[in-house]
Amino acid sequence: MECPLSKKTTIVLATHGTKFFFDYSFEPSS
């Protein structure tokens, strides 16, 4: 049985991770 909070956290992390990836890819600061 999955914990709703854990599932939500995973989705949030995935979303933020994807956003960061695209932001870094399209706007490289280095």
Backbone as ProteinMPNN parsed JSONL, in Angstrom:
{"seq_chain_A": "MECPLSKKTTIVLATHGTKFFFDYSFEPSS", "coords_chain_A": {"N_chain_A": [[0.855, -1.199, 0.0], [0.693, 2.084, -0.999], [1.929, 5.194, 0.251], [0.095, 8.126, 0.241], [1.281, 10.627, 0.625], [3.97, 10.149, 0.099], [3.802, 9.453, -2.564], [2.862, 11.825, -3.652], [4.996, 13.47, -3.038], [6.983, 12.357, -4.618], [6.005, 12.948, -7.162], [6.072, 15.738, -7.074], [8.822, 16.197, -6.752], [9.728, 15.134, -9.143], [8.529, 16.85, -10.949], [9.668, 19.353, -10.259], [12.306, 18.691, -10.696], [12.31, 18.232, -13.433], [11.629, 20.773, -14.354], [13.826, 22.241, -13.47], [15.793, 21.0, -14.966], [15.08, 21.688, -17.615], [15.205, 24.469, -17.418], [17.907, 24.795, -16.91], [18.985, 23.691, -19.161], [18.048, 25.292, -21.275], [18.836, 27.75, -20.418], [21.792, 27.981, -19.766], [23.998, 28.694, -17.166], [26.654, 28.582, -16.898]], "CA_chain_A": [[0.0, 0.0, 0.0], [1.525, 3.274, -1.115], [1.541, 6.339, 1.066], [-0.276, 9.25, -0.63], [2.245, 11.709, 0.779], [5.191, 9.763, -0.607], [3.514, 9.511, -3.998], [2.793, 13.246, -4.002], [6.355, 13.998, -2.963], [7.7, 11.872, -5.799], [5.516, 13.723, -8.306], [6.577, 17.107, -6.918], [10.258, 16.176, -7.029], [9.898, 14.884, -10.572], [8.136, 18.077, -11.64], [10.69, 20.365, -10.017], [13.53, 18.219, -11.339], [12.155, 18.459, -14.87], [11.67, 22.219, -14.569], [15.215, 22.652, -13.299], [16.539, 20.459, -16.103], [14.798, 22.507, -18.795], [15.729, 25.815, -17.176], [19.364, 24.739, -17.022], [19.324, 23.351, -20.545], [17.769, 26.419, -22.161], [19.549, 28.923, -19.929], [23.004, 27.566, -19.061], [24.61, 29.832, -16.484], [28.092, 28.368, -16.819]], "C_chain_A": [[0.889, 1.247, 0.0], [1.013, 4.402, -0.231], [1.27, 7.529, 0.146], [0.756, 10.378, -0.573], [3.515, 11.401, 0.003], [4.988, 9.878, -2.108], [3.482, 10.967, -4.456], [4.189, 13.853, -4.02], [7.151, 13.604, -4.19], [7.31, 12.682, -7.023], [6.081, 15.143, -8.258], [8.057, 17.168, -7.263], [10.508, 15.999, -8.512], [9.589, 16.156, -11.361], [9.206, 19.149, -11.494], [11.989, 19.983, -10.707], [13.482, 18.487, -12.831], [12.257, 19.944, -15.185], [13.106, 22.725, -14.48], [16.05, 22.215, -14.491], [16.334, 21.328, -17.338], [15.346, 23.922, -18.624], [17.233, 25.84, -17.386], [19.785, 24.488, -18.466], [19.146, 24.555, -21.472], [18.487, 27.689, -21.717], [20.765, 28.5, -19.113], [23.706, 28.774, -18.448], [26.118, 29.689, -16.411], [28.713, 28.4, -18.213]], "O_chain_A": [[1.724, 1.433, 0.885], [-0.189, 4.536, -0.002], [2.134, 7.899, -0.649], [1.066, 11.002, -1.588], [4.072, 12.271, -0.666], [5.87, 10.334, -2.835], [4.008, 11.303, -5.517], [4.524, 14.645, -4.9], [7.901, 14.41, -4.74], [8.163, 13.06, -7.826], [6.515, 15.681, -9.276], [8.501, 18.069, -7.974], [11.396, 16.636, -9.078], [10.29, 16.496, -12.314], [9.605, 19.779, -12.474], [12.692, 20.841, -11.241], [14.471, 18.912, -13.429], [12.894, 20.334, -16.164], [13.547, 23.529, -15.3], [16.907, 22.959, -14.97], [17.295, 21.667, -18.029], [15.885, 24.504, -19.565], [17.773, 26.782, -17.966], [20.801, 25.003, -18.931], [19.979, 24.81, -22.342], [18.723, 28.592, -22.519], [20.767, 28.648, -17.891], [23.975, 29.759, -19.136], [26.798, 30.586, -15.911], [29.926, 28.238, -18.352]]}, "name": "protein", "num_of_chains": 1, "seq": "MECPLSKKTTIVLATHGTKFFFDYSFEPSS"}
